[in-house]
Amino acid sequence: MGDVAAAPSIEGVACFPLREIPTEGGSVLHMLRSDAPHFQQFGEIYFSECLPGAVKAWKRHTRMTQNFAVPVGRIRVVIYDDRPDSPTRGTTAEHVLGRPDAYQLLRIPPMVWYGFTAEGDVTGIICNCADMAHVPDESERIEADAAHIPYCWPELSRR
Protein backbone atom coordinates (compact mmCIF):
# COMPACT_ATOMS: atom_id res chain seq x y z
CA MET A 1 0.00 0.00 0.00
CA GLY A 2 2.53 2.69 1.06
CA ASP A 3 1.96 6.30 1.98
CA VAL A 4 3.98 7.95 -0.77
CA ALA A 5 1.93 9.97 -3.22
CA ALA A 6 2.63 9.91 -6.93
CA ALA A 7 4.13 13.12 -8.30
CA PRO A 8 1.22 15.53 -8.76
CA SER A 9 0.56 16.99 -12.18
CA ILE A 10 -1.13 19.98 -10.51
CA GLU A 11 0.42 21.69 -7.49
CA GLY A 12 -1.23 20.37 -4.30
CA VAL A 13 -3.04 17.46 -5.99
CA ALA A 14 -1.91 14.02 -4.84
CA CYS A 15 -2.95 10.38 -5.16
CA PHE A 16 -2.50 7.85 -2.39
CA PRO A 17 -2.99 4.11 -2.92
CA LEU A 18 -5.76 2.63 -0.82
CA ARG A 19 -5.94 -0.77 0.74
CA GLU A 20 -8.53 -3.31 -0.31
CA ILE A 21 -8.77 -6.33 1.97
CA PRO A 22 -10.49 -9.29 0.30
CA THR A 23 -12.81 -11.12 2.66
CA GLU A 24 -15.37 -13.82 2.22
CA GLY A 25 -18.56 -12.15 1.08
CA GLY A 26 -16.93 -8.90 -0.09
CA SER A 27 -13.88 -6.72 0.40
CA VAL A 28 -13.13 -4.16 3.10
CA LEU A 29 -12.13 -0.87 1.44
CA HIS A 30 -9.98 1.59 3.37
CA MET A 31 -10.25 5.29 2.62
CA LEU A 32 -8.61 7.58 5.17
CA ARG A 33 -7.15 7.09 8.63
CA SER A 34 -6.44 9.78 11.19
CA ASP A 35 -2.89 8.45 11.55
CA ALA A 36 -2.12 8.70 7.80
CA PRO A 37 0.63 11.25 7.01
CA HIS A 38 -1.64 13.00 4.49
CA PHE A 39 -4.64 13.32 6.86
CA GLN A 40 -5.40 16.97 7.67
CA GLN A 41 -8.61 17.06 9.69
CA PHE A 42 -12.18 15.79 9.57
CA GLY A 43 -14.97 18.04 8.37
CA GLU A 44 -17.61 15.81 6.81
CA ILE A 45 -18.06 12.70 4.69
CA TYR A 46 -20.60 12.43 1.90
CA PHE A 47 -21.25 10.29 -1.15
CA SER A 48 -22.00 11.66 -4.61
CA GLU A 49 -23.65 9.44 -7.17
CA CYS A 50 -22.73 9.97 -10.82
CA LEU A 51 -24.98 8.43 -13.45
CA PRO A 52 -23.57 7.22 -16.78
CA GLY A 53 -23.38 10.09 -19.27
CA ALA A 54 -23.79 12.77 -16.57
CA VAL A 55 -21.13 15.45 -16.09
CA LYS A 56 -20.82 17.12 -12.70
CA ALA A 57 -18.64 20.14 -13.43
CA TRP A 58 -17.18 22.66 -12.70
CA LYS A 59 -16.77 23.40 -9.00
CA ARG A 60 -14.07 24.75 -6.73
CA HIS A 61 -13.79 25.42 -3.03
CA THR A 62 -12.12 28.47 -1.53
CA ARG A 63 -10.99 26.79 1.72
CA MET A 64 -12.01 23.11 1.62
CA THR A 65 -9.72 20.23 0.62
CA GLN A 66 -11.47 17.30 -1.07
CA ASN A 67 -10.38 13.68 -0.48
CA PHE A 68 -12.08 11.51 -3.11
CA ALA A 69 -12.25 7.72 -3.32
CA VAL A 70 -14.49 5.65 -5.61
CA PRO A 71 -15.65 2.39 -4.00
CA VAL A 72 -18.33 1.69 -6.65
CA GLY A 73 -17.90 2.04 -10.40
CA ARG A 74 -15.19 4.09 -12.11
CA ILE A 75 -15.11 7.86 -12.28
CA ARG A 76 -12.95 10.23 -14.32
CA VAL A 77 -12.07 13.32 -12.30
CA VAL A 78 -10.76 16.30 -14.27
CA ILE A 79 -8.91 19.12 -12.50
CA TYR A 80 -7.98 22.52 -13.89
CA ASP A 81 -5.58 24.94 -12.20
CA ASP A 82 -6.13 28.65 -12.84
CA ARG A 83 -4.62 29.91 -9.56
CA PRO A 84 -2.62 33.07 -10.41
CA ASP A 85 0.50 32.19 -8.40
CA SER A 86 0.53 28.43 -9.04
CA PRO A 87 3.52 26.88 -10.83
CA THR A 88 1.01 24.63 -12.65
CA ARG A 89 -1.36 27.44 -13.73
CA GLY A 90 -3.10 26.48 -16.98
CA THR A 91 -2.66 22.73 -16.40
CA THR A 92 -5.51 20.25 -16.82
CA ALA A 93 -5.21 16.74 -15.39
CA GLU A 94 -7.40 13.63 -15.56
CA HIS A 95 -7.53 10.92 -12.90
CA VAL A 96 -9.57 7.73 -13.24
CA LEU A 97 -10.59 6.34 -9.87
CA GLY A 98 -12.22 3.02 -9.05
CA ARG A 99 -11.73 -0.67 -8.68
CA PRO A 100 -10.05 -2.98 -9.41
CA ASP A 101 -6.90 -1.18 -10.60
CA ALA A 102 -7.32 2.45 -9.51
CA TYR A 103 -8.60 2.30 -5.95
CA GLN A 104 -6.87 5.33 -4.48
CA LEU A 105 -7.47 8.57 -2.62
CA LEU A 106 -7.32 11.75 -4.72
CA ARG A 107 -6.62 14.90 -2.72
CA ILE A 108 -7.80 18.15 -4.35
CA PRO A 109 -6.68 21.40 -2.71
CA PRO A 110 -8.75 24.59 -2.50
CA MET A 111 -9.01 26.97 -5.47
CA VAL A 112 -8.69 24.46 -8.30
CA TRP A 113 -11.63 23.61 -10.54
CA TYR A 114 -12.79 20.00 -10.71
CA GLY A 115 -15.53 17.94 -12.29
CA PHE A 116 -16.28 14.30 -12.85
CA THR A 117 -18.19 11.77 -14.89
CA ALA A 118 -18.86 8.04 -14.67
CA GLU A 119 -16.72 5.87 -16.92
CA GLY A 120 -18.68 3.38 -19.01
CA ASP A 121 -22.31 2.47 -18.43
CA VAL A 122 -22.24 1.90 -14.67
CA THR A 123 -23.21 4.44 -12.00
CA GLY A 124 -20.19 5.53 -9.98
CA ILE A 125 -20.11 6.69 -6.39
CA ILE A 126 -17.52 9.14 -5.07
CA CYS A 127 -16.91 9.28 -1.36
CA ASN A 128 -15.55 12.63 -0.20
CA CYS A 129 -13.92 13.03 3.21
CA ALA A 130 -13.60 16.82 3.27
CA ASP A 131 -11.45 18.64 5.79
CA MET A 132 -14.28 20.98 6.82
CA ALA A 133 -18.06 20.87 7.01
CA HIS A 134 -20.06 22.28 4.11
CA VAL A 135 -20.49 26.06 4.13
CA PRO A 136 -22.85 27.26 1.35
CA ASP A 137 -20.85 30.34 0.27
CA GLU A 138 -17.45 28.62 0.38
CA SER A 139 -17.64 27.15 -3.13
CA GLU A 140 -18.19 28.32 -6.69
CA ARG A 141 -19.84 26.59 -9.65
CA ILE A 142 -19.67 27.24 -13.37
CA GLU A 143 -21.07 25.42 -16.39
CA ALA A 144 -19.43 22.21 -17.65
CA ASP A 145 -18.68 23.91 -20.99
CA ALA A 146 -17.13 27.07 -19.47
CA ALA A 147 -15.03 28.74 -22.16
CA HIS A 148 -12.03 29.57 -19.96
CA ILE A 149 -11.38 25.92 -19.00
CA PRO A 150 -9.57 24.12 -21.84
CA TYR A 151 -11.36 20.80 -21.52
CA CYS A 152 -14.15 19.30 -23.60
CA TRP A 153 -16.28 16.67 -21.88
CA PRO A 154 -16.91 13.96 -24.51
CA GLU A 155 -20.17 13.14 -22.71
CA LEU A 156 -21.55 16.62 -23.56
CA SER A 157 -20.85 16.21 -27.28
CA ARG A 158 -22.86 12.93 -27.38
CA ARG A 159 -26.08 14.63 -26.29
MARDO-288973 format. One line per 5 residues: their letters; for each residue x, y, z of N, C-alpha, C, CB. Coordinates in Angstrom, 1 decimal. Atoms other than C-alpha are relative to their C-alpha. Glycine has a CB too. Example, Ala and Ser with C-alpha at 12.3 -4.5 7.8 and 13.67 -1.06 7.14 Angstrom:
2
as> 0.9:-1.2:0.0:12.3:-4.5:7.8:0.9:1.2:0.0:-1.0:0.0:1.2  -0.9:-1.1:0.0:13.7:-1.1:7.1:-0.8:1.1:0.8:0.4:0.5:-1.4 $
This chain:
159
mgdva> 0.8:-1.2:0.0:0.0:0.0:0.0:0.9:1.2:0.0:-0.9:0.0:1.2  -0.9:-1.2:-0.1:2.5:2.7:1.1:-0.7:1.3:0.2:0.8:0.1:-1.3  0.5:-1.3:-0.3:2.0:6.3:2.0:0.6:1.1:-0.9:0.1:0.4:1.4  -0.7:-0.9:0.9:4.0:7.9:-0.8:-0.9:0.4:-1.1:1.4:-0.5:-0.5  0.9:-0.5:1.1:1.9:10.0:-3.2:0.8:0.0:-1.3:-0.6:1.3:0.3 $
aapsi> -0.6:-0.1:1.3:2.6:9.9:-6.9:0.3:1.5:-0.3:-0.9:-0.6:-1.2  -0.3:-1.4:0.3:4.1:13.1:-8.3:-1.2:0.7:-0.6:1.2:0.1:-1.0  1.2:-0.6:0.5:1.2:15.5:-8.8:0.3:0.7:-1.3:-0.5:1.0:1.1  -0.1:-0.8:1.3:0.6:17.0:-12.2:-0.5:1.4:0.2:-0.8:-0.7:-1.1  0.4:-1.3:-0.4:-1.1:20.0:-10.5:0.4:0.2:1.4:-1.6:0.1:-0.2 $
egvac> -0.5:-0.3:-1.3:0.4:21.7:-7.5:-1.1:-0.2:1.1:0.5:1.5:0.1  0.9:0.2:-1.1:-1.2:20.4:-4.3:-0.9:-1.2:-0.2:-0.9:1.1:0.2  0.8:1.2:0.3:-3.0:17.5:-6.0:0.8:-1.3:0.2:-0.6:0.0:-1.5  -0.8:1.2:-0.3:-1.9:14.0:-4.8:-0.9:-1.2:0.0:0.7:0.1:1.3  0.7:1.3:0.0:-3.0:10.4:-5.2:0.8:-0.9:1.0:0.0:-0.7:-1.4 $
fplre> -0.5:0.9:-1.0:-2.5:7.9:-2.4:-0.7:-1.4:-0.2:-0.2:0.5:1.5  0.6:1.3:0.1:-3.0:4.1:-2.9:-0.8:-0.3:1.2:1.1:-1.1:-0.3  0.9:0.5:-1.1:-5.8:2.6:-0.8:0.0:-1.5:0.1:-1.4:0.6:-0.2  -0.1:1.5:-0.2:-5.9:-0.8:0.7:-1.4:-0.6:-0.1:0.5:-0.2:1.5  1.2:0.8:0.1:-8.5:-3.3:-0.3:0.3:-1.4:0.6:-0.5:-0.1:-1.5 $
ipteg> -0.2:1.2:-0.7:-8.8:-6.3:2.0:-1.1:-1.0:-0.5:0.0:0.2:1.5  1.0:1.0:0.4:-10.5:-9.3:0.3:-0.5:-0.8:1.2:0.6:-0.9:-1.1  0.6:0.8:-1.1:-12.8:-11.1:2.7:-1.1:-0.8:-0.7:-0.5:0.8:1.2  1.1:0.8:0.5:-15.4:-13.8:2.2:-1.2:0.8:0.0:-0.1:-1.3:0.9  1.3:-0.7:0.0:-18.6:-12.2:1.1:0.2:1.5:-0.5:-0.6:0.1:1.3 $
gsvlh> -0.3:-1.4:0.5:-16.9:-8.9:-0.1:1.1:0.7:0.7:-1.3:0.8:0.2  -1.2:-0.7:-0.5:-13.9:-6.7:0.4:-0.3:1.1:1.0:0.8:0.5:-1.2  -0.1:-1.1:-0.9:-13.1:-4.2:3.1:0.8:1.1:-0.7:0.6:-0.3:1.5  -0.7:-1.0:0.8:-12.1:-0.9:1.4:0.4:1.2:1.0:-0.9:0.6:-1.1  -0.5:-1.1:-0.8:-10.0:1.6:3.4:-0.1:1.3:-0.8:1.5:-0.2:0.4 $
mlrsd> 0.0:-1.3:0.7:-10.2:5.3:2.6:0.9:1.0:0.7:-1.4:0.6:0.0  -0.8:-1.0:-0.7:-8.6:7.6:5.2:0.0:-0.3:1.5:-0.5:1.4:-0.3  -0.2:0.2:-1.4:-7.2:7.1:8.6:0.6:1.3:0.7:1.0:-1.2:0.3  -0.5:-1.2:-0.7:-6.4:9.8:11.2:1.5:-0.1:0.2:-0.8:0.2:1.3  -1.4:0.1:-0.1:-2.9:8.4:11.5:0.8:0.0:-1.3:0.3:-1.2:0.9 $
aphfq> -0.7:-0.1:1.3:-2.1:8.7:7.8:0.7:1.3:-0.1:-1.0:-0.1:-1.2  -0.8:-1.2:0.1:0.6:11.2:7.0:-0.7:1.2:-0.8:1.3:-0.3:-0.7  0.6:-1.0:0.8:-1.6:13.0:4.5:-1.4:0.4:0.6:-0.2:-0.5:-1.4  1.2:-0.4:-0.7:-4.6:13.3:6.9:0.1:1.4:0.5:-0.5:-1.0:1.1  0.0:-1.4:-0.5:-5.4:17.0:7.7:-0.9:0.1:1.2:-0.4:1.0:-1.1 $
qfgei> 1.0:-0.1:-1.1:-8.6:17.1:9.7:-1.3:-0.5:-0.6:-0.1:1.4:0.6  1.3:0.5:0.4:-12.2:15.8:9.6:-1.0:1.1:0.0:-0.5:-1.1:0.9  1.1:-0.9:0.1:-15.0:18.0:8.4:-1.3:-0.6:-0.2:0.3:1.0:-1.2  1.2:0.8:0.3:-17.6:15.8:6.8:0.3:-1.1:-1.0:-1.2:0.9:-0.5  0.0:1.0:1.0:-18.1:12.7:4.7:-1.3:0.0:-0.7:0.4:-1.4:0.6 $
yfsec> 1.2:0.2:0.8:-20.6:12.4:1.9:0.3:-0.8:-1.2:-0.6:1.4:-0.4  0.0:0.8:1.3:-21.3:10.3:-1.2:-0.7:0.7:-1.1:-0.6:-1.4:0.2  0.6:-0.7:1.1:-22.0:11.7:-4.6:-0.1:-1.1:-1.1:0.8:1.2:-0.5  0.3:1.0:1.1:-23.7:9.4:-7.2:0.2:0.7:-1.3:-1.4:-0.5:0.2  -0.2:-0.6:1.3:-22.7:10.0:-10.8:-0.6:-1.1:-1.0:1.5:0.3:-0.3 $
lpgav> 0.7:0.9:1.0:-25.0:8.4:-13.5:0.8:0.0:-1.3:-1.4:0.5:-0.2  -0.7:0.1:1.3:-23.6:7.2:-16.8:-0.4:1.1:-0.9:-0.2:-1.4:-0.6  0.3:-1.1:1.0:-23.4:10.1:-19.3:-0.1:1.4:0.7:-1.2:-0.3:-0.7  0.1:-1.3:-0.7:-23.8:12.8:-16.6:1.4:0.6:0.2:-0.7:-0.2:1.4  -1.3:-0.7:-0.3:-21.1:15.4:-16.1:-0.3:1.0:1.2:0.5:0.9:-1.2 $
kawkr> 0.1:-0.9:-1.2:-20.8:17.1:-12.7:1.2:0.9:0.0:-0.1:-0.8:1.4  -1.2:-0.9:0.1:-18.6:20.1:-13.4:-0.6:1.4:-0.2:0.9:-0.4:-1.2  -1.2:-0.2:-0.7:-17.2:22.7:-12.7:-0.3:0.5:1.4:1.0:0.9:-0.8  0.2:-0.5:-1.4:-16.8:23.4:-9.0:1.4:0.2:0.6:-0.8:-1.0:0.9  -1.2:-0.1:-0.8:-14.1:24.7:-6.7:-0.3:0.6:1.3:1.1:1.0:-0.8 $
htrmt> 0.2:-0.4:-1.4:-13.8:25.4:-3.0:1.1:1.1:0.3:0.1:-1.2:1.0  -1.0:-1.1:-0.4:-12.1:28.5:-1.5:0.9:-0.4:1.2:-0.7:1.3:0.3  -0.8:0.4:-1.2:-11.0:26.8:1.7:0.1:-1.5:0.2:-0.6:0.6:1.2  0.1:1.4:-0.2:-12.0:23.1:1.6:0.9:-0.8:-0.9:-1.4:-0.4:-0.2  -0.8:1.0:0.8:-9.7:20.2:0.6:-0.9:-1.2:-0.1:1.3:-0.3:0.8 $
qnfav> 0.8:1.2:0.3:-11.5:17.3:-1.1:0.9:-1.2:0.1:-0.6:0.1:-1.4  -0.7:1.3:0.0:-10.4:13.7:-0.5:-0.9:-1.0:-0.6:0.5:-0.4:1.5  0.9:0.9:0.7:-12.1:11.5:-3.1:0.5:-1.4:-0.1:-0.2:0.5:-1.4  -0.2:1.4:0.3:-12.3:7.7:-3.3:-1.2:-0.5:-0.7:0.4:-0.8:1.3  1.1:0.6:0.7:-14.5:5.6:-5.6:-0.1:-1.4:0.3:0.2:0.3:-1.6 $
pvgri> 0.2:1.4:-0.4:-15.7:2.4:-4.0:-0.9:-0.8:-0.9:-0.5:-0.1:1.4  0.9:0.6:0.9:-18.3:1.7:-6.6:0.1:0.6:-1.4:-1.5:0.1:0.5  -0.1:-0.5:1.4:-17.9:2.0:-10.4:1.4:0.6:-0.3:-1.1:1.1:-0.3  -1.2:-0.7:0.4:-15.2:4.1:-12.1:-0.4:1.4:-0.4:0.8:-0.8:-1.2  0.3:-1.4:0.3:-15.1:7.9:-12.3:1.3:0.7:-0.5:-0.6:0.6:1.3 $
rvviy> -1.0:-0.8:0.5:-13.0:10.2:-14.3:-0.1:1.4:0.6:0.0:0.1:-1.6  0.0:-1.3:-0.6:-12.1:13.3:-12.3:1.0:0.9:-0.8:0.5:-0.1:1.5  -0.8:-0.9:0.8:-10.8:16.3:-14.3:0.3:1.2:0.9:-0.6:0.4:-1.3  -0.4:-1.1:-0.8:-8.9:19.1:-12.5:0.7:1.1:-0.9:0.9:-0.4:1.2  -0.6:-1.1:0.7:-8.0:22.5:-13.9:0.5:1.1:1.0:-1.0:0.7:-1.0 $
ddrpd> -0.6:-0.9:-0.9:-5.6:24.9:-12.2:0.1:1.4:-0.7:1.4:-0.5:0.4  -0.2:-1.3:0.5:-6.1:28.6:-12.8:0.4:1.0:1.1:-1.4:0.5:-0.7  -0.5:-0.8:-1.1:-4.6:29.9:-9.6:1.1:0.9:-0.5:0.5:-0.9:1.3  -1.0:-1.0:0.5:-2.6:33.1:-10.4:1.4:-0.3:0.4:-0.4:1.3:0.4  -1.4:0.2:-0.4:0.5:32.2:-8.4:0.5:-1.5:0.0:0.2:0.5:1.4 $
sptrg> -0.3:1.4:0.0:0.5:28.4:-9.0:1.1:-0.3:-1.1:-1.2:-0.8:-0.2  -1.0:0.4:1.0:3.5:26.9:-10.8:-0.6:-0.9:-1.1:1.2:-0.8:0.6  0.7:0.9:1.0:1.0:24.6:-12.7:-1.2:0.7:-0.5:-0.4:-1.3:0.7  1.1:-0.7:0.5:-1.4:27.4:-13.7:-0.1:-0.3:-1.5:0.3:1.6:0.1  0.3:0.3:1.4:-3.1:26.5:-17.0:0.0:-1.5:-0.2:1.0:0.6:-0.9 $
ttaeh> 0.0:1.5:0.2:-2.7:22.7:-16.4:-1.3:-0.6:0.2:1.1:-0.6:0.9  1.2:0.8:-0.2:-5.5:20.3:-16.8:0.5:-1.5:0.2:-1.0:0.1:-1.3  -0.4:1.4:-0.3:-5.2:16.7:-15.4:-1.2:-0.8:0.2:0.9:0.0:1.3  1.1:1.0:-0.1:-7.4:13.6:-15.6:0.5:-1.1:1.0:-0.4:-0.6:-1.3  -0.3:1.1:-0.9:-7.5:10.9:-12.9:-1.2:-0.9:-0.1:0.3:0.5:1.5 $
vlgrp> 1.1:1.0:-0.1:-9.6:7.7:-13.2:0.1:-0.7:1.3:0.1:-1.0:-1.3  0.1:0.7:-1.3:-10.6:6.3:-9.9:-1.0:-1.1:0.0:-0.3:1.1:1.1  0.9:1.1:-0.2:-12.2:3.0:-9.0:0.7:-1.3:0.0:-1.0:0.0:-1.2  -0.6:1.4:-0.1:-11.7:-0.7:-8.7:-0.2:-0.7:-1.3:-0.7:-0.8:1.1  -1.0:0.7:-0.9:-10.0:-3.0:-9.4:1.4:0.6:0.0:0.1:-1.4:-0.4 $
dayql> -1.4:-0.4:0.2:-6.9:-1.2:-10.6:0.3:1.5:0.4:0.4:-0.2:-1.4  -0.3:-1.5:-0.3:-7.3:2.5:-9.5:-0.7:0.4:1.3:-0.5:0.9:-1.2  0.6:-0.3:-1.3:-8.6:2.3:-5.9:1.0:0.8:0.7:-0.4:-1.3:0.7  -0.9:-0.9:-0.6:-6.9:5.3:-4.5:-0.7:1.3:0.5:1.1:0.4:-1.0  0.6:-1.3:-0.5:-7.5:8.6:-2.6:0.6:1.1:-0.9:0.4:0.2:1.5 $
lripp> -0.4:-1.1:0.8:-7.3:11.7:-4.7:-0.3:1.3:0.8:-0.8:0.1:-1.4  0.1:-1.2:-0.8:-6.6:14.9:-2.7:0.0:1.2:-1.0:1.1:0.1:1.0  0.1:-1.2:0.8:-7.8:18.2:-4.3:0.0:1.2:0.9:-1.3:-0.1:-0.9  -0.1:-1.2:-0.9:-6.7:21.4:-2.7:-1.0:1.1:-0.4:1.4:0.6:-0.1  0.9:-1.1:0.3:-8.8:24.6:-2.5:0.5:0.8:-1.2:0.0:0.9:1.2 $
mvwyg> -0.2:-1.0:1.1:-9.0:27.0:-5.5:0.4:-0.6:-1.3:1.0:0.9:0.4  -0.1:0.6:1.3:-8.7:24.5:-8.3:-1.4:-0.6:-0.4:1.1:-1.2:0.0  1.3:0.5:0.5:-11.6:23.6:-10.5:0.0:-1.5:-0.2:-0.3:0.7:-1.4  0.1:1.4:0.2:-12.8:20.0:-10.7:-1.4:-0.4:-0.5:0.4:-0.8:1.3  1.2:0.6:0.4:-15.5:17.9:-12.3:0.2:-1.4:-0.2:-0.5:0.7:-1.3 $
ftaeg> -0.1:1.4:0.2:-16.3:14.3:-12.8:-1.1:-0.6:-0.8:0.1:-0.7:1.3  1.0:0.7:0.8:-18.2:11.8:-14.9:0.3:-1.5:0.2:0.1:0.3:-1.5  -0.1:1.5:-0.1:-18.9:8.0:-14.7:0.7:-0.5:-1.2:-1.3:-0.6:0.3  -0.6:0.7:1.1:-16.7:5.9:-16.9:-0.9:-1.2:-0.4:1.4:-0.5:0.3  0.8:1.1:0.4:-18.7:3.4:-19.0:-1.5:0.2:0.3:0.5:-1.3:0.6 $
dvtgi> 1.4:-0.1:-0.2:-22.3:2.5:-18.4:-0.5:-0.4:1.4:-0.7:-0.9:-1.0  0.3:0.3:-1.3:-22.2:1.9:-14.7:0.0:1.3:0.9:1.0:-1.1:0.6  0.0:-1.1:-0.9:-23.2:4.4:-12.0:1.2:0.0:0.9:-1.3:0.0:0.8  -1.1:0.0:-0.9:-20.2:5.5:-10.0:-0.4:0.8:1.3:1.2:0.7:-0.7  0.2:-0.7:-1.2:-20.1:6.7:-6.4:1.3:0.5:0.5:-0.7:-0.9:1.1 $
icnca> -1.2:-0.6:-0.6:-17.5:9.1:-5.1:-0.3:0.2:1.5:0.3:1.4:-0.6  0.0:-0.4:-1.4:-16.9:9.3:-1.4:1.0:1.1:0.3:0.3:-1.3:0.9  -0.9:-1.1:-0.3:-15.5:12.6:-0.2:0.1:0.2:1.5:-0.6:1.3:-0.7  -0.3:-0.3:-1.4:-13.9:13.0:3.2:0.6:1.4:0.0:0.9:-1.1:0.7  -0.5:-1.4:0.0:-13.6:16.8:3.3:0.6:0.4:1.3:-1.1:1.0:-0.4 $
dmahv> -0.6:-0.4:-1.2:-11.5:18.6:5.8:-0.7:1.1:0.8:1.4:0.6:-0.3  0.9:-0.9:-0.7:-14.3:21.0:6.8:-1.4:-0.3:-0.4:0.4:1.5:-0.3  1.4:0.2:0.3:-18.1:20.9:7.0:-0.4:0.9:-1.1:-0.8:0.2:1.3  0.6:-0.8:1.1:-20.1:22.3:4.1:-0.4:1.4:0.5:-1.1:-0.7:-0.7  0.4:-1.4:-0.2:-20.5:26.1:4.1:-0.5:0.5:-1.3:1.2:0.9:0.6 $
pdese> 0.5:-0.4:1.3:-22.8:27.3:1.4:0.7:1.0:-0.9:-1.4:0.5:0.2  -0.6:-1.0:0.8:-20.9:30.3:0.3:1.6:-0.2:-0.2:-0.2:1.4:0.6  -1.5:0.3:0.0:-17.4:28.6:0.4:0.4:-0.6:-1.4:0.3:-0.9:1.1  -0.4:0.6:1.3:-17.6:27.1:-3.1:-0.6:0.8:-1.2:-0.5:-1.4:-0.1  0.5:-0.6:1.2:-18.2:28.3:-6.7:-0.3:-1.1:-1.0:1.1:1.0:-0.6 $
riead> 0.3:0.9:1.0:-19.8:26.6:-9.6:-0.1:0.8:-1.4:-1.4:-0.7:0.2  0.2:-0.5:1.4:-19.7:27.2:-13.4:-0.4:-1.1:-0.9:1.3:0.7:-0.5  0.5:1.0:0.9:-21.1:25.4:-16.4:1.1:-0.9:-0.5:-0.6:0.7:-1.2  -1.0:1.0:0.4:-19.4:22.2:-17.6:0.7:0.4:-1.3:-0.8:-1.3:-0.3  -0.6:-0.4:1.3:-18.7:23.9:-21.0:0.6:1.4:0.1:-1.0:-0.1:-1.1 $
aahip> -0.6:-1.4:-0.2:-17.1:27.1:-19.5:1.1:0.2:-0.9:0.4:0.1:1.5  -1.0:-0.3:1.1:-15.0:28.7:-22.2:1.4:0.2:0.5:-0.4:1.3:-0.7  -1.4:-0.3:-0.4:-12.0:29.6:-20.0:0.7:-1.3:0.6:0.0:1.0:1.1  -0.6:1.3:-0.4:-11.4:25.9:-19.0:0.2:-0.8:-1.3:-0.9:-0.8:1.1  -0.3:0.7:1.2:-9.6:24.1:-21.8:-0.2:-1.5:0.0:1.5:0.3:-0.4 $
ycwpe> 0.4:1.4:-0.1:-11.4:20.8:-21.5:-1.3:-0.2:-0.6:0.1:-0.6:1.5  1.2:0.3:0.6:-14.1:19.3:-23.6:-0.5:-1.4:0.5:0.1:0.0:-1.6  0.6:1.2:-0.5:-16.3:16.7:-21.9:-0.6:-0.8:-1.2:-1.0:0.2:1.1  0.6:0.7:1.1:-16.9:14.0:-24.5:-1.5:-0.4:0.2:0.8:-1.4:-0.2  1.4:0.4:-0.3:-20.2:13.1:-22.7:-0.9:1.1:-0.5:-0.1:-0.2:1.5 $
lsrr> 0.8:-1.1:0.5:-21.5:16.6:-23.6:-0.3:0.0:-1.5:0.6:1.3:0.5  0.1:0.0:1.5:-20.9:16.2:-27.3:-0.8:-1.1:-0.5:1.4:-0.1:-0.6  0.9:1.2:0.4:-22.9:12.9:-27.4:-1.4:0.3:0.2:0.4:-1.2:0.8  1.4:-0.3:-0.3:-26.1:14.6:-26.3:-0.7:0.6:-1.2:-0.1:1.0:1.2 $
